[in-house]
Amino acid sequence: MDVEIRDEMIRLGQLLKLAGVVEDGAQAREAIEAGEVSVNGEVERRRGRQLHPGDEVALGGERLTVVRA
């Protein structure tokens, strides 16, 4: 699924909330800290990781691609 952003970057926790794959920041933090989230094929444990258009994020069965609006 493509997730459109207006700025040049978005933080990982914000992207997960924007895409609706988590309900809130606490759920995003838990998933990230548990190693359930990958960015560009590598496990990412930093909620504040900066994402840019073209980055791919996976959580469970969801695959998200950051695109510029």
Helices and strands as residue ranges (DSSP letters): E 2-5, E 10-11, H 12-19, H 25-33, E 37-39, E 42-43, E 50-51, E 56-59, E 62-68
